[in-house]
């Protein structure tokens, strides 16, 4: 489920801002990119997010500022010498003056690094505090979206149930209409010859057995009841609803393959369309 959350922790002249952005995913995926001196917070971040969110792809962003504390400069002497040697070699090769100064060397990448002592315990506490705030804000947004998704599910399932009720009422009529059409067709073909009622009954019985979808109708009603029940459960329901929607789709497909009636076929197509909408929405459900 999509959402955004932000949290801030301020301790000892240090400020840590955490931002979380979530998009749909079947599983929980947390993407963090912490530098080495803050890497102790990675496990804390994952723990705080995982305690609340079970599905989704979470992108983690941070901003860390330390306006206090003792900072030190770390010089990479070997790297600086390599830059100078390269400049000397290039000047000789081109037969030009080497104007590569100390100030120029200091500007080269990774020659000078600024570092400060990091209190690992304090960093972990700040990550925990800021991440909890961000997760709470993200979860609040997801809950609001979830209410909209719930209402959409109810509407779609009610639509399926409505189509299914029409199919159920239509099934007995299909066999009777087939019997009447078959009898009329045979009588027109035979003319004065007497109709063999026994063979007609056998043919109708064969058709009725082949086109029987009562079992599928019964199972689909059961799946609909289960869907409503699971929908109102407080725990994680995404995977259960996903499985149930697959089962519903299977029953509807079987009805379609057995159906030899235009009205039922039209209702099957309508139900498949609603189930597809449900399966798309389930991606938003934890």
C-alpha positions as CSV (number, residue, x, y, z in Angstrom):
1,X,0.0,0.0,0.0
2,X,1.4,3.4,-0.9
3,X,2.2,6.1,1.7
4,X,4.7,8.5,3.1
5,X,6.0,9.2,6.6
6,X,8.5,11.5,8.2
7,X,10.2,11.6,11.6
8,X,12.8,13.8,13.3
9,X,15.1,13.1,16.2
10,X,17.2,15.8,17.9
11,X,19.9,15.0,20.4
12,X,23.1,16.8,21.5
13,X,23.3,19.2,18.6
14,X,22.6,16.3,16.2
15,X,19.5,16.2,14.0
16,X,18.3,13.1,12.2
17,X,15.5,13.3,9.7
18,X,13.9,10.0,8.4
19,X,11.6,9.8,5.4
20,X,9.7,6.6,4.3
21,X,8.0,6.1,0.9
22,X,6.0,2.9,0.4
23,X,4.6,1.4,-2.8
24,X,2.9,-1.9,-3.4
25,X,4.7,-5.2,-3.1
26,X,3.7,-8.8,-2.4
27,X,6.4,-9.0,0.3
28,X,8.2,-6.6,2.6
29,X,11.2,-5.0,1.0
30,X,13.2,-2.3,2.8
31,X,15.7,-0.3,0.9
32,X,18.3,1.5,3.0
33,X,21.4,3.3,2.0
34,X,23.4,4.2,5.1
35,X,27.0,5.3,5.1
36,X,29.6,3.3,7.1
37,X,29.6,5.6,10.1
38,X,25.8,5.3,10.5
39,X,25.4,1.6,9.5
40,X,24.6,0.7,13.1
41,X,21.2,2.2,12.6
42,X,20.3,-0.1,9.7
43,X,19.1,-3.0,11.9
44,X,17.1,-0.6,14.0
45,X,15.4,0.9,11.0
46,X,14.4,-2.6,9.7
47,X,13.1,-3.6,13.1
48,X,10.9,-0.6,13.6
49,X,9.4,-0.8,10.1
50,X,8.9,-4.6,10.2
51,X,7.1,-4.3,13.6
52,X,4.3,-2.4,11.8
53,X,4.4,-3.0,8.1
54,X,4.3,-6.5,6.7
55,X,4.0,-5.9,2.9
56,X,5.3,-3.3,0.6
57,X,8.4,-1.8,-0.9
58,X,9.8,0.8,1.5
59,X,12.4,3.4,0.4
60,X,14.3,4.8,3.3
61,X,15.8,8.3,3.2
62,X,17.7,10.2,5.9
63,X,19.4,13.5,6.6
64,X,22.0,13.6,9.4
65,X,23.5,16.9,10.7
66,X,26.0,17.3,13.5
67,X,26.7,20.9,14.4
68,X,28.7,20.0,17.4
69,X,31.3,17.5,18.3
70,X,35.0,17.3,17.4
71,X,35.7,16.7,13.8
72,X,39.0,15.4,12.4
73,X,40.6,15.4,9.0
74,X,41.9,12.2,7.6
75,X,44.6,12.5,4.9
76,X,45.2,9.7,2.4
77,X,48.9,10.3,1.8
78,X,49.3,7.4,-0.6
79,X,46.4,8.7,-2.8
80,X,47.8,12.3,-2.7
81,X,51.2,11.0,-3.9
82,X,49.6,9.1,-6.7
83,X,47.8,12.3,-7.9
84,X,51.2,14.2,-7.8
85,X,53.0,11.4,-9.6
86,X,50.3,11.4,-12.3
87,X,50.6,15.2,-12.7
88,X,54.5,14.9,-13.0
89,X,54.2,12.2,-15.6
90,X,51.6,14.2,-17.6
91,X,53.7,17.4,-17.4
92,X,56.8,15.5,-18.7
93,X,54.9,13.8,-21.5
94,X,53.4,17.0,-22.7
95,X,56.6,19.0,-22.0
96,X,54.7,21.7,-20.1
97,X,55.1,23.2,-16.6
98,X,53.6,21.2,-13.7
99,X,51.4,23.7,-11.8
100,X,49.7,21.0,-9.7
101,X,49.8,22.6,-6.3
102,X,49.1,21.4,-2.8
103,X,45.7,23.3,-2.8
104,X,44.8,21.4,-6.0
105,X,45.8,18.1,-4.5
106,X,43.5,18.8,-1.5
107,X,40.6,19.3,-3.8
108,X,41.0,15.8,-5.4
109,X,38.4,13.1,-4.5
110,X,39.0,11.2,-1.3
111,X,42.4,12.8,-0.5
112,X,40.8,14.5,2.6
113,X,37.9,13.0,4.6
114,X,36.1,14.8,7.4
115,X,35.1,12.5,10.2
116,X,33.7,12.9,13.7
117,X,33.4,10.5,16.6
118,X,30.1,8.7,16.5
119,X,28.2,7.5,19.6
120,X,26.8,4.3,18.3
121,X,24.3,4.0,21.1
122,X,23.0,7.5,20.6
123,X,22.8,7.0,16.8
124,X,20.7,3.9,17.3
125,X,18.3,5.7,19.7
126,X,17.9,8.6,17.2
127,X,17.2,6.1,14.4
128,X,14.7,4.3,16.5
129,X,12.9,7.6,17.5
130,X,12.8,9.1,14.0
131,X,11.8,5.8,12.3
132,X,9.0,5.2,14.8
133,X,7.6,8.6,14.0
134,X,7.9,8.1,10.2
135,X,6.3,4.6,10.4
136,X,3.4,6.0,12.4
137,X,2.8,8.7,9.9
138,X,3.1,6.3,7.0
139,X,0.7,3.8,8.7
140,X,-1.8,6.6,9.3
141,X,-1.9,7.3,5.6
142,X,-2.1,3.6,4.8
143,X,-5.1,3.2,7.1
144,X,-6.9,6.0,5.5
145,X,-6.3,4.5,2.1
146,X,-7.3,1.1,3.4
147,X,-10.8,2.4,4.3
148,X,-11.2,3.4,0.7
149,X,-10.0,0.0,-0.5
150,X,-12.3,-1.8,1.9
151,X,-15.3,0.0,0.5
152,X,-14.2,-0.8,-3.0
153,X,-13.9,-4.5,-2.1
154,X,-17.4,-4.6,-0.7
155,X,-18.8,-3.0,-3.8
156,X,-17.0,-5.4,-6.1
157,X,-18.0,-8.5,-4.1
158,X,-21.6,-7.4,-4.0
159,X,-21.5,-7.0,-7.8
160,X,-20.2,-10.5,-8.2
161,X,-22.9,-11.8,-5.8
162,X,-25.6,-10.1,-7.8
163,X,-24.4,-11.7,-11.0
164,X,-24.1,-15.0,-9.3
165,X,-27.7,-14.9,-8.0
166,X,-28.9,-14.3,-11.6
167,X,-26.8,-17.2,-12.8
168,X,-28.2,-19.5,-10.1
169,X,-31.8,-18.6,-11.1
170,X,-31.0,-19.0,-14.7
171,X,-29.5,-22.6,-14.5
172,X,-32.8,-24.6,-14.2
173,X,-34.3,-22.7,-17.1
174,X,-31.4,-23.5,-19.4
175,X,-32.0,-27.3,-19.3
176,X,-35.8,-26.8,-19.8
177,X,-35.2,-24.5,-22.8
178,X,-32.7,-26.9,-24.2
179,X,-35.2,-29.8,-23.9
180,X,-37.9,-27.7,-25.7
181,X,-35.6,-26.6,-28.5
182,X,-34.2,-30.1,-29.0
183,X,-37.7,-31.6,-29.1
184,X,-38.9,-29.1,-31.6
185,X,-35.9,-29.6,-33.8
186,X,-36.2,-33.4,-33.7
187,X,-40.0,-33.2,-34.4
188,X,-39.3,-30.9,-37.4
189,X,-36.7,-33.4,-38.7
190,X,-38.8,-36.6,-38.1
191,X,-42.0,-35.2,-39.5
192,X,-44.7,-37.9,-39.1
193,X,-42.3,-40.4,-37.4
194,X,-43.0,-40.9,-33.7
195,X,-40.5,-39.2,-31.4
196,X,-38.6,-41.5,-29.1
197,X,-39.1,-39.9,-25.7
198,X,-36.6,-42.1,-24.0
199,X,-33.8,-41.1,-26.3
200,X,-34.8,-37.4,-25.9
201,X,-34.7,-37.7,-22.1
202,X,-31.3,-39.3,-22.3
203,X,-30.0,-36.5,-24.5
204,X,-31.4,-33.9,-22.2
205,X,-29.9,-35.7,-19.2
206,X,-26.5,-35.8,-20.9
207,X,-26.7,-32.1,-21.6
208,X,-27.8,-31.3,-18.1
209,X,-24.9,-33.2,-16.6
210,X,-22.4,-31.7,-18.9
211,X,-23.6,-28.1,-18.4
212,X,-24.2,-28.5,-14.6
213,X,-22.6,-25.6,-12.7
214,X,-24.4,-25.9,-9.4
215,X,-21.3,-27.1,-7.6
216,X,-19.3,-24.2,-8.9
217,X,-22.1,-21.8,-7.9
218,X,-22.2,-23.2,-4.4
219,X,-18.4,-22.9,-4.0
220,X,-18.4,-19.4,-5.3
221,X,-21.1,-18.4,-2.8
222,X,-18.9,-19.9,-0.1
223,X,-15.8,-18.0,-1.3
224,X,-17.8,-14.8,-1.3
225,X,-18.9,-15.4,2.4
226,X,-15.2,-16.1,3.3
227,X,-14.1,-13.0,1.5
228,X,-16.5,-10.8,3.5
229,X,-15.3,-12.6,6.8
230,X,-11.6,-12.2,6.1
231,X,-12.1,-8.6,4.9
232,X,-13.2,-7.6,8.5
233,X,-10.4,-9.4,10.3
234,X,-7.9,-7.1,12.2
235,X,-4.8,-9.2,11.3
236,X,-2.9,-9.5,8.0
237,X,-5.3,-10.5,5.2
238,X,-3.6,-9.7,2.0
239,X,-2.2,-13.2,1.1
240,X,-5.5,-14.9,2.2
241,X,-7.6,-12.6,0.0
242,X,-5.2,-13.1,-2.8
243,X,-5.5,-16.9,-2.6
244,X,-9.3,-16.6,-2.3
245,X,-9.6,-14.4,-5.4
246,X,-7.7,-17.0,-7.3
247,X,-10.2,-19.7,-6.2
248,X,-13.1,-17.4,-7.2
249,X,-11.5,-16.9,-10.6
250,X,-11.1,-20.6,-11.0
251,X,-14.8,-21.3,-10.3
252,X,-16.0,-18.6,-12.6
253,X,-13.7,-19.9,-15.4
254,X,-15.2,-23.4,-15.0
255,X,-18.7,-21.9,-15.2
256,X,-17.7,-20.2,-18.5
257,X,-16.3,-23.4,-20.0
258,X,-19.5,-25.4,-19.1
259,X,-22.0,-22.7,-20.0
260,X,-23.9,-23.1,-23.3
261,X,-26.2,-20.1,-22.5
262,X,-25.7,-16.5,-23.6
263,X,-27.1,-14.9,-20.4
264,X,-24.9,-17.0,-18.2
265,X,-21.8,-16.3,-20.4
266,X,-22.4,-12.6,-20.1
267,X,-22.7,-12.9,-16.4
268,X,-19.5,-14.9,-16.3
269,X,-17.6,-12.2,-18.2
270,X,-19.0,-9.6,-15.8
271,X,-17.8,-11.6,-12.8
272,X,-14.4,-12.1,-14.2
273,X,-14.1,-8.4,-14.8
274,X,-14.9,-7.7,-11.1
275,X,-12.6,-10.4,-9.9
276,X,-9.7,-8.8,-11.9
277,X,-10.4,-5.5,-10.2
278,X,-10.3,-7.2,-6.9
279,X,-6.9,-8.9,-7.7
280,X,-5.5,-5.5,-8.6
281,X,-6.7,-3.9,-5.4
282,X,-5.4,-6.8,-3.2
283,X,-1.9,-5.5,-4.0
284,X,-2.8,-2.6,-1.7
285,X,-3.7,-4.9,1.2
286,X,-1.3,-6.0,4.0
